[in-house]
């Protein structure tokens, strides 16, 4: 299927510009089924997109046309082939408000340029919601024209089934369903006649030569103003401080009041509830993509969402009684297993090193992201072929001496060290929590064990770095 998508995109590219594509490479995307490719040729690079959902494609294309008519900074759509679920759009690069902000925070914290960027994003959000939202044809929106009772119920059930149950948080199902009904009824009392972007977060805000551009609004629909503001300010790993969140919220209210009458007390009356429903939607995504599918990126977002939940609840009670849902939120914050995730997210990088035998298969990824390195030690001299070493392992002095004096082994380890140390530097800079390095050989006894031991010894000398060393076929952990 992957090759078919690329073939269709190459055809569409040639039809559009009149010349064949010279290069095509995948672009990382979110957890959806959409696929993106950067296509290069005689023209400036473009992004080729594939989405198997035709209705969602139509929504994205129609919304893009509408927003560009209002001079909102969204990607230009060059050409589309809806019969094959593909289209070509403007290449906005790879820098996002999140990635740029993360780099800034590591050296300067939440400095003025970063705060100004968030203010600019909120100022443009107001134009999406109020100006472009006034005459938008909401009939093109997918899967619903509005963020109403059914949409909210879907999000709450997403939270219940894909987070609470997977995280083993106890609840009374009937009491929780009753609270869901009361919660939805309260949310629907807010003014819901604006454009709701739906996924307004820092990873969907591109930075192009100091200008902000906005993507991933295909799920947008009519709804309340509060939801999108909460999406940005509670954005999990962006980890804004509460004083900054309140400062930015006040900035948003000021900008919104320039375009419509927006009594602050009425907006704030519903803000916490919409912030909570957005958080629950996020928890559902983290549970499904992280706890169920095993994608570590989403698991790492859970502690940040828990911190946001705890902070929201500490800032006052909702003006409605939802006792079971309130208890569920408290159980989340107090959960021992989730508390361990919170501790782990704040405790730096762990490098998981493991030796194994190819005869028994490559070890299953237990960290969840499927990344890291697998090094094949079968290209090295094998001490196991000699009777003297056959009963020994890579931890024994005789085997160590056999391997450490071999020039080929030395070069192998030196190159591996360079690769892994580069990855460690990258992971620490991005606040990643885990890196996996596997060493395999024929029996998982000599060469792979020796190499794993050497790398572990090298990394253990680095301050603040944890190393988890295992030798699967030796049934031991160093």
URLIN-V493922 format. One record per pair of residues at least 4 apart in sequence whose C-alpha atoms are under 6 Angstrom apart, sorted by sequence separation. I is the first residue (numbers start at 1). J is the second residue. If there is no record, write none. Layout:
BEGIN
I:J ; I:J
END
This chain:
BEGIN
14:18 ; 59:63 ; 60:64 ; 68:72 ; 97:101 ; 98:102 ; 104:108 ; 105:109 ; 126:130 ; 127:131 ; 128:132 ; 129:133 ; 141:145 ; 147:151 ; 157:161 ; 158:162 ; 159:163 ; 160:164 ; 161:165 ; 162:166 ; 163:167 ; 164:168 ; 172:176 ; 179:183 ; 207:211 ; 230:234 ; 231:235 ; 257:261 ; 265:269 ; 283:287 ; 285:289 ; 286:290 ; 287:291 ; 288:292 ; 289:293 ; 290:294 ; 331:335 ; 335:339 ; 400:404 ; 417:421 ; 427:431 ; 444:448 ; 445:449 ; 456:460 ; 14:19 ; 40:45 ; 67:72 ; 81:86 ; 105:110 ; 164:169 ; 207:212 ; 257:262 ; 290:295 ; 365:370 ; 384:389 ; 394:399 ; 427:432 ; 471:476 ; 14:20 ; 39:45 ; 80:86 ; 81:87 ; 139:145 ; 206:212 ; 289:295 ; 290:296 ; 383:389 ; 384:390 ; 39:46 ; 80:87 ; 138:145 ; 206:213 ; 441:448 ; 470:477 ; 38:46 ; 79:87 ; 205:213 ; 290:298 ; 440:448 ; 469:477 ; 27:36 ; 38:47 ; 79:88 ; 205:214 ; 290:299 ; 439:448 ; 469:478 ; 26:36 ; 27:37 ; 37:47 ; 78:88 ; 26:37 ; 37:48 ; 78:89 ; 204:215 ; 25:37 ; 36:48 ; 77:89 ; 233:245 ; 286:298 ; 25:38 ; 36:49 ; 76:89 ; 24:38 ; 35:49 ; 76:90 ; 24:39 ; 35:50 ; 75:90 ; 23:39 ; 34:50 ; 23:40 ; 34:51 ; 22:40 ; 21:40 ; 22:41 ; 21:41 ; 197:217 ; 198:220 ; 197:220 ; 196:220 ; 196:221 ; 195:221 ; 196:222 ; 195:222 ; 196:223 ; 194:222 ; 195:223 ; 200:228 ; 193:222 ; 194:223 ; 444:473 ; 193:223 ; 194:224 ; 201:231 ; 192:223 ; 200:231 ; 201:232 ; 192:224 ; 200:232 ; 52:85 ; 191:224 ; 51:85 ; 201:235 ; 50:85 ; 50:86 ; 49:86 ; 49:87 ; 48:87 ; 303:342 ; 48:88 ; 47:88 ; 47:89 ; 46:89 ; 46:90 ; 47:91 ; 46:91 ; 226:271 ; 230:275 ; 227:274 ; 393:445 ; 394:446 ; 393:446 ; 394:449 ; 394:450 ; 133:194 ; 133:195 ; 372:435 ; 374:437 ; 377:440 ; 378:441 ; 130:194 ; 372:436 ; 373:437 ; 374:438 ; 375:439 ; 376:440 ; 377:441 ; 129:194 ; 236:301 ; 372:437 ; 374:439 ; 129:195 ; 236:304 ; 236:305 ; 377:448 ; 296:368 ; 295:368 ; 296:369 ; 294:368 ; 295:369 ; 146:221 ; 147:222 ; 145:221 ; 146:222 ; 147:223 ; 142:219 ; 146:223 ; 141:221 ; 59:140 ; 59:141 ; 350:433 ; 351:434 ; 355:438 ; 357:440 ; 358:441 ; 349:433 ; 350:434 ; 351:435 ; 352:436 ; 353:437 ; 354:438 ; 355:439 ; 356:440 ; 357:441 ; 358:442 ; 348:433 ; 349:434 ; 351:436 ; 353:438 ; 355:440 ; 357:442 ; 56:142 ; 357:443 ; 357:444 ; 356:444 ; 355:448 ; 355:449 ; 98:202 ; 97:202 ; 98:203 ; 96:203 ; 97:205 ; 96:205 ; 97:206 ; 96:206 ; 95:206 ; 96:207 ; 95:207 ; 354:469 ; 349:465 ; 350:466 ; 351:467 ; 352:468 ; 353:469 ; 354:470 ; 355:471 ; 356:472 ; 350:467 ; 354:471 ; 159:280 ; 163:284 ; 159:281 ; 162:284 ; 159:283 ; 163:287 ; 159:284 ; 162:287 ; 155:281 ; 158:284 ; 162:288 ; 122:252 ; 126:256 ; 74:213 ; 73:213 ; 74:214 ; 179:322 ; 176:324 ; 176:325 ; 60:218 ; 59:218
END
